[in-house]
Amino acid sequence: MLLAVVLLIGLIICSLGAIVERYVERNDKELIGRHLELEDVDINIFKGRATVDGCVVYEADDVTPFVRVAEASAELSLQSLFDRVIKVESASLSGLNITILQRGDTLNLDDMVAYITTRYASDDQAQQTDAVWGLTLHNLAVGDGELEYVDENVGHSWYLSDVGLRCEELYLTDEPSEIDATLVVNELGAVDGVIGFNVESLDFVFDGSVENFPLESVVSYVRSAINLSGCEGSVGAELHAEGNIRDIESMTISGSVGVEEFVAKDVRGDNLLSLSAMNVGITELNIERQRYIFSS
């Protein structure tokens, strides 16, 4: 009898990954507000460690992929579960692929962000409310990531590759999280810096450097303010930027910028201005408010 019990417990432990996989897929919308699929889940109950291979989170239509992850791993604090708090002590994602679509002031992640931030309260709220579990995220890392941001308002897409992110703690409340970031923009521009990001409001602050950033990437945003058909060249910069993902044109930028091989073209496509090199100090740059203040 004892042997049978031991075997049963061992079978349950060995099958825990499959059990969790089925549970998550059957209760996906209750857990994150979106449909998701998991390829394989492996759980080490003694170490509080979980690994997921092949995860897909879909758009609100349950058909279009929104997020793909090749592999995800996490370590949980087992003790915090007794306090109804899911404390992720560390987590990493590799092969992350995200497509973000903006139409007007609406992003294709708004419904999921609102659901998660509403459902999962802070530690104190979770302890006070029996019906709610808390969720805290610590020591997060993303490697080999890709992100495509499609802005239908201006008809332009941004492709971010080689995305690497590190965050000591990601807050799900109205509080900015500090994220170390490296990435490549449109396969040319290298970005390295620190991002302060508010998950609830989608406000952000960026301090860092940019190298070989392609100027043609910003033409769609300045065309309404400056009568140009296009521009060429690359930018290197030390920048401070503040704004909101919902409204990129309202972003305010300051810092120092160096431009190489710059060419501005008029509405007929003819060269309007050409420069081999130029260095500029920016006190304030804001496209929406049409403020272009340069210090040098």
Salt bridges, closest charged atoms under 4 A:
ASP28 OD2 - HIS35 ND1 2.75
GLU37 OE2 - HIS35 NE2 3.58
ASP62 OD2 - LYS29 NZ 2.79
GLU75 OE2 - ARG49 NH2 3.21
ASP110 OD2 - ARG246 NH1 2.82
ASP111 OD1 - ARG34 NH2 2.70
GLU152 OE1 - ARG103 NE 2.84
GLU169 OE1 - HIS138 ND1 3.97
ASP207 OD1 - HIS240 ND1 2.71
GLU232 OE2 - LYS265 NZ 3.17
GLU242 OE2 - HIS240 NE2 2.71
ASP266 OD2 - ARG268 NH2 3.22
ASP270 OD2 - ARG268 NE 3.47
GLU284 OE2 - ARG289 NH2 2.97
GLU284 OE2 - ARG291 NE 2.94
